[in-house]
Amino acid sequence: NALAGSTWLQSNERFAMSGNIGYFGGKTALAFSGAARLRTNWSANMAVGIVPDRNELGARAGVRWGW
């Protein structure tokens, strides 16, 4: 749930970072994500999420192409 929050880039930015919190089924999760502009129309994004009281870790990564 916390990993669903996505970091995006404004047109004048090269890098961005964000933090998210999620709650589901009585558990709270934290996520930290970032994005980087690779080329004019390409960017990459990633996130790492943790459930502190269960010592669980999750991650995601992706790329975006826009025009």
N, C-alpha and C positions, 0 to 999 in steps of 0.2 A: 504494500500500500504506500509506504513512504517513498519507494523507488519510482513511483508513477510520476512524481513531480519532475518536470524536465527543465533544464537550463537552456535558455535561448540567447541569441546574440542580437543586439541592436546593430543597425547598419554601420555605426562608427566604432564598434568594439571588435577586438581581436580575441579576448578571453573573457569568460564570466564564470562565476562560481555561485552555488546556492546551497541552502540546507533545507531539509523537509522533515516533518514529523508525521507519523501515521498511527492510528489506533484501530485495532480490529480484534475481536474475540478475546478481549481482556488484556491484550498485549500492546505495548507501545514500541514503535520502531523509529529509528533515526536514519536519515540518508543524507549524503553529501554528494553533489554532482557538479560537473564542470563542462564547459564547452570551449572549443577553440576553432577559429577560422583557419582553414587549411589553404584555400584559394578563394577567389572572388565569389564563386557560387557553391563552394563546398565547406562544410563544417563537420567536426566530430564532437561527440558527447559521450560522457561516461558517468556512472554513479556507483557508489558503494553504500549498502545499507546494513544496519546492525540491529539486532534485538538484544538489548543489554542483559536482561534477566534470563535469557536462554543461551547466551553465547553463540548466536547464529549470525551468519554473514551471508549476504547476497550481493550480486553485482550485475551490471549491464553495461553495454557499450553500443554505439551506433554511429552512423554517418548520415548527413543530410545534404541533398543537392537541391538548390532553389534557383528560380529564374524569374 
